[in-house]
Amino acid sequence: MQNYVLGHSNRELRRLMLQANNLRPITTRLLREIGLARGMRVVDVGCGAGDVAMLAAEMVGPTGAVLGIDRNAAAIATARERARAAGHINIEFVEGDASEMTGSRNFDLAIGRYVLVHQSDPIALIRAATTHLRPGGAVAFHEVLLLGTWWSFPLVPLWEDTSDLINRTFRSVVTCPDAGARMVEHFYNAGVELPRLFSETPVGGGPDSPLYAWAAETFRSLLPRAEEIGLVSRDEIDIDRLEDHLRQAVTAVHSQIGFAHQHCGWARI
């Protein structure tokens, strides 16, 4: 796995929670399509701050179990504390590289969100995830497409320029920005059956859209890398007011905005 360009600061972990609120309905749809139910066992590969693990824990209930795996100690510590505070007694978090861990083949579902894009070898992660599964279990991923998929109608240059900077910065460090659009290929190469797929796009507009904060905080975490590769200097952008500037620019022309496409796929083994 490559270095995680967004870092692991406290602010970045809070950004992940903001992102999770926006992604929750899409991931919930994925889990429901798979048929996740009470009493099932789930492993979350690359669990980060634990949002998918906690969502799964709600769905499997106290008779089920969830295991979250992440290689970052700070993320694991945050996930444990959040799960404890939320009263989830059916989640265990362990530190480790999910692409190198062999499972016990007793889980009903292995899921990852926003993890294939960060892999130098996404096929290896898919294969490792399947080692956790019992026969008939499912492997699933919710991924983001980092290839210029944002839009605004009427046009809002600041929104689209921000998306361009975010995607270009991501593409400077990730080798699989299109992993979500290659799940058929990656599942095939991993020896898994053709995945069932769907895609959704978060959309918004008006003064209360959560997309402004999501975009601004994502670029805040990416700003050091964007400066490093010469895309922008900190003097050129008022990062502390970017959220407000995006809100003002979008609402001034009554625009509707789209965020990055979300691709979800799953298959049974």
C-alpha positions, 0 to 999 in steps of 0.5 A: 500500500502507498503512503496515505496522502491525506495524512492522519492528523486529528483534523484529517480524522475529523474530515473522515467523519464528515466524509462518512456522513455524506457517504453513509447512505451509499454504503448502506445501500451496498450493505443492504444489496448484499443482504447484510443482516443481524448475526453476521460477521464482517471484516472492514479492510482499511477501516480508518476511523471506523465509520464503515465498521460501526455502520456494519455493527449497527446492521449485524446487531449484538449477535453479530461481529465486526473486525476492523483492520488498518495499518495506522495506529492513530486511526485504530486508536480513534476507531476504538474510542469512537466505537466504545463511546457509541456503545458498540461491544461487537467490534474489534480493531487490529493494527495491520496491513490488510493486503498482507493479512490472511484471514480465518475464512469465517466471515460473511462479508469483507468490505473496504471503502476508499481503499483500492484507490490507495493500493499499489496492487489492488488485486492483492487486497481483493485476494487478501480480503477473500481469505477472511470469507466462508464459502458463499461470503461476499467481498465488496468495495465502495470506491471514488473515481478521481478523474475529473467527475465534478460538475456545476450547472450553471457553471461555478468556476471555483467549484470546478477549479477546486475539484481539479486541484483535488483530483490532480493532487490525488493523481500525483500519489495514487496509482489507481485513481480509476479503481472504482471503474475497474472493479470488473477487471480487478475482481476477474484478475483476483479470481473472483466472479463478476461483481454486481455494480452500481454508481451514485453521485452526491449532489447539492446546492443552496446554502446548507449543502454539506458538499462545501465543507467536504470539498474544503476540508479535503483540499485542506488535507491535500494542500501540503502535497499540492504545494509540493508538486507546484499546483498552488501556493498557500498564498493563492488560496484562503484555505480557512475561508474556502468552504464559505467561498464555495458556498457563496459562489454556488448559491450566487448563481443558484447552481446545482453541483455534483461531487465525485462519482461513487462506484460500488461493487460486490461478489460472492465467493 
